[in-house]
Amino acid sequence: MQRWLKFAKYLPEFGWEPVVLTVDPEYAAYPVTDNSLNNEVPDSVKVYKTLATNYFSIYKKDKSRIPSAGFATNIDNSLKGKLLRFIRGNFFIPDPRKGWNNHAFKKACDLIKSEGIRHIITTSPPHSTQLIGLKLKRKYPQINWIADLRDPWTDIYYYNQFYPTVLSKSIDLQLERTVLKNADRLITVGDSLKKMFEAKVKGIGEKVEVITNGFDESDFNTFPPIRNDKYTITYVGTLSDNYPVEGLIPGLNNLTNSGIDFNLRFVGTVSEKTKNLLKSQIHSKYLEFLPYAAHSEAIKFMYESSLLLLIIPLHLSNKSIITGKLFEYLASEKPVLCLGPADGDAAEIIRNCHAGQTFGYYSSDDISDYLINIRSEEHKSDKAAIASYSRINLVRRIVEVLESKEKTV
């Protein structure tokens, strides 16, 4: 959500007028919301909201139970939980958010006429949103349709948790290929993801552009340099069972054995299994679990840290995963300890920005050495490399994609 919220904020500076079509929050269902981000929308940007059929209404009594990122963060392995995942994976293809599609398509048709729309950008997940773009492209072939895919589709790391049948996955894969084939341009957030999509449909390589996520410089202007006297290691975001922490624990205990006082702080949702594991291995006085925080608060926690922890989900496609918070980690200029594939896209970004180091999930000795040594080292990241990921610079890339089509019209 922040990706296009920020892009919409800066596009007018380059002469482009974004018209935003989204779902009315009264008809949407998400486990957490950050209403403070409404302040990021300029008054000049037109925002239209529609109804949606809410297939997550079974959670209306407790919205915290609504799955975020599919069912990746709160896996219910009870019989009921498995049944719900099976239903999700086989009766709601590509995802339950498609309850918005009919409403969105109708409104989009009205806006195309009333606002003189020449370009449509659909962003996902939820990948059902891409089917709106596909339908609009078929109705208005003259329109330039750009499909922005922030995550894998049928290769997403939690896909098999929905127990898709061979038929269901075949249908989903066909939808994915049809979108990739028919979009005028495709945008992804990393090189590995670009290659993954290119392998799906022959000959689409020339229309795929990599434009990463990033950070908004204005979010970081209000915080003066902060030095925390206590060695504070912070993880911001969701931590599910797919994010291994076992290799980190020996390093943290080594800090304790070395007489180093520290605070391991988690800001966001942590699975019960992971939380219980950490509590069983690390003394409670070193642990802090905080709930989901508003965006500005999350950035403040980053600034107040000595070290920022990034964990890439453990999956066959994890080399392609670049979490959005990585770029805000970079902007804070705090050292980053990343657990994940050393040859992955996230690791390359960290390496190129001299922002920290990436270790294998279970490289306990190396992790331990880094935790101790980084305390006494002067951290100097590459500010120029980091600046390339600012939202304003990334919008320049978006404009290039838009203008390349304008020149051919």
N, C-alpha and C positions, 0 to 999 in steps of 0.2 A: 504494500500500500504506500509506504513512504517513497518508493522509487518514483512513481508517477505523480504523487503529491508534490514532490520537490521539482520534478521536471515541469509540471504545469505552472509552478511558481515562477520559474525563470524563462520559460519560452517567450512570454511577451517582450522581454528585453531584446529578443532577436527578431521581432516583427511577426511572430506567430501567435495567433489567438486560439488557445485551447478551449474546447467546449467539452465539459466532463459529463459523462453519463454513468451513474452509479445506482446502487440500491438504497432505498429508503431504510434508515436504521431500524424503523419500527417493524420492518418486514425481513430483517436480516438476523442472523444468529451466529454470534462468535463468542468464545469463552471470555475474552477480555477486549475492552475498547479503550482508546486513549483520546478523549474528547479535546484535550489540549491542542492536538494537531489541527483542529478546525481553524485555529488562529493562523495556520500556515497558508491557508487559501486566500490569495489576494481578492479584494472586492471586485476587481475587473474580470475575474475568471467566472464564466457562467457554469453553474453546476446544476444538473437536472437529476432528479431521483425518481425511481419508479417502485411500484409494488414488486413483490416476489413471492413465489410459493415456497414456504419455509418447510423443507423436509426434515429439519432438525427440531421441529416443534415438540418432539417427545422429551426434549430437555428443558422445556420452558420453565419448569420449577427450579432448575438448578443449571444456569447457563455455564457454570464453571466446568460442567461435564461434557460440554459440546466439544467434539474433537477439533483440535487445531492441527494444521498440517496433516490432514487425513486423520488417521488414528495413531499417529506416530508418537504423541506425547503422553497419552494416557491409555495404554493398552489394557483392555478388560478381557482376561482370558477365561472368564466364566462362560458357561454354555450360552447364556444370553448375549454376552459380549461377542463371542465368535459368530453367533447367528446374525447379529446386527452388522458385523463386518462382512459376512457373506452376502447379505442383502445389499449392502452398500456397493460391493464390488461387482455384483452381477445384475442388479436391477436399476442401478443409478449410474449409467455409463455416459460420460466419463466420471461424473461426480454428482453429489446431491445438490450442488449449487446451481445446477441447470434449471432449477425452479425459477430462476430470474430471466432465463433466455427469451421466452415469448414476450414478456413485458418489455425487456430491453430492446428487442428487435423492433417492436412497434414504435417505441419512442425514438429509436435511432432513425427510422425512416422519416419520421416527422422532422427531426433535427436536420437531416441531410437536405431537406427541402427548405426549411425556414432559415437555417443558418448558412446555407451555401457551402456545406462541408465537401472538401475535396480529398481529404486524407482521413483514414480511420486507423487508430492504433488500439489493438486489443492486447491486454496483458494478462498473463496467467502464471501460476495457478490462482484460482481454479481453472483448469483447462477447458471446462465447458464454455467459458467466455470466448474462446477461440471459435466456437461453433457459431456464435453470433456474427463474428467477422466474416466467416465463410458464407453464411446465408446472405449477408449484406453485399458481399462481393458478387454473388450470383445474381442478385437483383439489380445492383448498380455496377456493372463491369467497368465503367469508366473511373470508378473511385480507386485511389491508391490505398491498398490495405497492407498495413504493417503489423505482423504478429510478433509480439514481444513475449518470449518464453523464458521465464526466470529460473525454472527448474525442469528436470526431465519429466516426461509424461509417463509412458509405460515402463520406463526404467527407474522411476523414483524409488528410493531405497526401502520404502515401506509398502510397495505395491502388492507384494505377495501376502501381506497381512489381511488383505481383503478376500483371499481365497478365490481369485477369479478362475472360472472354468476356461477350458481351451476356447470355447466359442466366445465367451465374454472378452477375453484378452484379444482375440482375433478382431472383434468388432472395434474395440478401443484402439488397437494398433492401426486399423484402417482409417479411423477418424483422425488419428495423429498424422498419418501419411497424407491424407487429403488436405489437411490444414497446411502442412509443410509445402505441398505441391502447389496449392492455389494462392497462397499469400504472395503479394508482389515483392515484399521484403520481409526478412526474418531477422530478429534481434535476439541474441542470447547474452548471458552474463559472463561467459568464460570460454576459453579455447577448447577445453575438453567437451563441454556441452555442445559447442558448435560442431565438433567432429561427430558427436553422437547423433545429432540430428541429420547431418550430411549423409551419414551411413544409411539412413532410413529411406531416402529418396535420391535416386541418381540424378546428378546434374544441378543440384540446388546450391552448390557451394558459392557461386558468384553472388547470390542474393542474401547470403547470411553475413550479418555484421555483429561483432562483439562489442557491446557497450556494457561495462560492468555496473554494479551498484556503486554507491559513493557516499560522501558526507557533505553536509551543508556547512560551509564555513561560518555562517551566521549563528549556527547552534553552538559554536565554540568560542565566540568572541566575548562572552560574558563571564568566562571563568578565568580568574588569575591563576598563575602557577601555584599548585598545591603540593606540599611535601608532607606525607604522612609519616609520623615518627615510628609508627608500627608497620612492620612488613605486611602489607595488605595485598592479597591476591584475589582478584575479582573475576567472576564469570557472570556475564549478563546474557539473559535469554532463557531458552528452554533447554532442559537437560533430560532426555528420555533414556530408556534402557539401551538405545542404540549408540550411546555416547560413552565409551569405556573410560573409567576413571581409575581402574586398578593399578595401572602403571604409575600414576601420580602419587599414590598413597605412600610408598616407601620413601620417596623424595621428601614428602612433607614430614614424615616421622623422623627423617634424618635431620631436618631443621630443628626439631624438638631435641634430638639427641645432641645437637651442636649448641644447644642453649639459645637458639634463635626464637624469639617470640614472634608469632605471625597470626594473621587472621585470614582464613579462607572464606570468602564471601560469595554467596550465590544470590543473584538478583533475578527473580523470575520463577518459572515453574520447574521443579525438580521431581522426577518420578520417585515414588515411595521406595522402590527397590534400591535406587541409587542413593537416596538419602539415608536409608538404613545401613547400607554398606559403609558409607562415609562415617556415620556415627559409631559404627562398631569398630572402626580401625583408627579413628582420630579422636582425640579428647575433645569434648564438647566446647571447652573454652576457646578452642582454635577455630570453631565453625560458626558460621552465621548464615541463616537462610532468610532471605527477604522476599516478599511477594512481588508480583509484577509491578513495575514502576512506570510512571509517565516518562515520555521520551527525554524531557529535560532533566528529570531526576536520574535517569539511567546514565546520561552523559556525566552528570555530577559525580556519580559513583565511580565512573571510569577515571575522572580527574583525580579523585581522592585515593587512587590505587598506586601501589608500587609496581605491580605486575598484572597484566591482563591475561586471562586464561581463555583459550579458544580450543574447542574440541570438535573435530569433524566426525559425523556419524560413521560408524564402521559398516561398510557396505562395498560391494564390488564396484559400484560407480562413484565411490567417494572422492576420486581424483577430480571430479567435475564440480564438487560442492564448494561454493564460495558463499559463506554466510554474509548477510547484509551488515551485521555488526562489525565485521572485520574492518571495514573502511572507517568506521567511527573509532574503533580501537586505534587505527593508524593516526587519525586526526588528533587524538589525545596525546600522541607522542610518548606514550608509555610502552615499555618493552612488552612484547607479546610472546607467550609460550603457547605454541600450538601442538596439539596431539592429533596426528593424522598422517596421511601419506606424504613422505618427503618430496615426492615427484608430482604432487597434486597442484592444482591451480592456485589454491590458497597459499600453499607453501612458497610457490614462485613469487607471488605478490609480496609476501612478507620478506622474502630474501631480496627482491629487487629494491624494496624500500628500506632495507637494513633495519627492519622494525622488530626483529626478534629471531626466534629459531623454532623449527618444526622437528618433532621427534616422533618415532613410532609409538603406538599406543602403550606398548609394554617395555619400552627402553628405560627402565627404572633408574639405572645407574647414571645414564646421560641426563635424564630429567633432574635427578638429584643434584648433580654437579652444576647444572644450569641454575637451579633455584638458589643455590648457595653463592655461586660466582657473580650472578647478575646484580646482587645486592651491592657489591663493592665496585662495579664497573660504571663508568659514565656512559649513559645511553645516548647515542646520537643517531637518530634516524635520518633518512634522506628526505628532506622537506620538499625538494623539487619533485621527486618521484611521487610522494604522497599527494602533492597538489594536483597531479594529473587526475586524481579520483574525486576532485571537488565536483559538486553538482553542476556548478556553472560551466566547468570544462566539459563535463559529460553532455550537457545540453547542447553544446556546440557540435558534438558528434551527432546528436539527434537531428539537429538542424541540417547537417550535411546530408543525412539520409533523406530528409524531407525535400531538400532543395535539389537533390539529384533527380528526383521524379519531376519536380516542377520544370526543370530544364528540358524534359522530354515531352511535356504536355503541349 
